[in-house]
């Protein structure tokens, strides 16, 4: 490092303070990358957060302009050196990354990387990211300074604090999501009460009009006008309820991202393992996406609250122009025929109504002791 001991310590301290200052995950990632590049005096730095499908859920770079980044193209996959850091969870310090047997090339617009230092970011036994630097700046005329053991140790300290900052930011975002869910639930109750009161007034006014029709037609006419007014107000209340309760994330992020986020929250909140996989699903009509989300939520609620399942798997995949949602658990199961005959299990009735309302179909497979699979298919737009 080019810093003296005092300035070096101050730089590390500033970097760690900057990381702990942010609460949004994206901001934390950017700060980690910028701090690592500055501290180790490198041309390039990047941090990737892996997803469950061989790619990266998030990937942040520093030292590359926005135009260059766009020209490089899609996010990298987990292969070569990146895969080694993520899957073997070991540091990688290379004098020339291009000569490593695992090197698989870059897109044409990618900057030329030579010396390379990479470290996994770990939360306990889980690798939650990969932090890496390339092309250390130096005064040698032929370049080739390379990263040192001291650099690796410094980046190791940074990676440990990055794990804490990233975990805290994720917890903050999850707690915020849960707070939003609680607020929406409260709002739902308020809207339900408002609509119920309006309909109660409507019913009383209609009954009054009925008793006055023969005795006092003029007053009956006035009461009927009030019925029309109350009915219009009730319709407005219901429209407001639909708008307020449509998940905001669905409009902004789409069905796949919204499901993935909600399932990650449930996985953390429950003892059962809850997983999600989405394959090739394009945007669907808004009514179908909302119906699928609601069915998934109801099926997950049943599996997590009532079935004593250890694993709940949610998949969403393309079928023709439409999509198929499947929620499978290994819980206690039930006899669907008995449930249907007894008229119980309102969750199933509501799920079927939602599927039918969106032009789709719902199938339920279950047996006592055999778990449950709920499948919803929609035809697309």
Secondary structure as the mmCIF struct_conf table of DSSP 4:
data_model
#
loop_
_struct_conf.conf_type_id
_struct_conf.id
_struct_conf.beg_label_comp_id
_struct_conf.beg_label_asym_id
_struct_conf.beg_label_seq_id
_struct_conf.end_label_comp_id
_struct_conf.end_label_asym_id
_struct_conf.end_label_seq_id
BEND BEND1 UNK A 3 UNK A 3
HELX_RH_AL_P HELX_RH_AL_P1 UNK A 5 UNK A 21
BEND BEND2 UNK A 24 UNK A 24
HELX_RH_AL_P HELX_RH_AL_P2 UNK A 25 UNK A 39
TURN_TY1_P TURN_TY1_P1 UNK A 40 UNK A 41
STRN STRN1 UNK A 42 UNK A 50
BEND BEND3 UNK A 52 UNK A 55
STRN STRN2 UNK A 56 UNK A 62
BEND BEND4 UNK A 63 UNK A 64
HELX_RH_AL_P HELX_RH_AL_P3 UNK A 66 UNK A 72
BEND BEND5 UNK A 74 UNK A 74
HELX_LH_PP_P HELX_LH_PP_P1 UNK A 75 UNK A 77
BEND BEND6 UNK A 78 UNK A 78
HELX_RH_AL_P HELX_RH_AL_P4 UNK A 80 UNK A 88
STRN STRN3 UNK A 92 UNK A 94
BEND BEND7 UNK A 95 UNK A 95
HELX_RH_3T_P HELX_RH_3T_P1 UNK A 97 UNK A 99
BEND BEND8 UNK A 100 UNK A 100
TURN_TY1_P TURN_TY1_P2 UNK A 101 UNK A 102
TURN_TY1_P TURN_TY1_P3 UNK A 108 UNK A 109
BEND BEND9 UNK A 110 UNK A 110
BEND BEND10 UNK A 115 UNK A 115
STRN STRN4 UNK A 116 UNK A 123
TURN_TY1_P TURN_TY1_P4 UNK A 124 UNK A 125
STRN STRN5 UNK A 126 UNK A 136
BEND BEND11 UNK A 139 UNK A 139
TURN_TY1_P TURN_TY1_P5 UNK A 141 UNK A 142
HELX_RH_AL_P HELX_RH_AL_P5 UNK A 149 UNK A 212
TURN_TY1_P TURN_TY1_P6 UNK A 213 UNK A 215
HELX_RH_AL_P HELX_RH_AL_P6 UNK A 217 UNK A 245
BEND BEND12 UNK A 246 UNK A 246
HELX_RH_AL_P HELX_RH_AL_P7 UNK A 248 UNK A 269
BEND BEND13 UNK A 270 UNK A 272
STRN STRN6 UNK A 273 UNK A 279
BEND BEND14 UNK A 280 UNK A 280
HELX_LH_PP_P HELX_LH_PP_P2 UNK A 281 UNK A 283
HELX_RH_AL_P HELX_RH_AL_P8 UNK A 286 UNK A 306
BEND BEND15 UNK A 307 UNK A 307
BEND BEND16 UNK A 310 UNK A 310
STRN STRN7 UNK A 311 UNK A 319
TURN_TY1_P TURN_TY1_P7 UNK A 320 UNK A 321
STRN STRN8 UNK A 322 UNK A 329
BEND BEND17 UNK A 331 UNK A 331
HELX_RH_AL_P HELX_RH_AL_P9 UNK A 336 UNK A 342
TURN_TY1_P TURN_TY1_P8 UNK A 343 UNK A 343
HELX_RH_AL_P HELX_RH_AL_P10 UNK A 346 UNK A 357
TURN_TY1_P TURN_TY1_P9 UNK A 358 UNK A 359
STRN STRN9 UNK A 361 UNK A 366
TURN_TY1_P TURN_TY1_P10 UNK A 368 UNK A 369
BEND BEND18 UNK A 370 UNK A 370
STRN STRN10 UNK A 372 UNK A 378
#
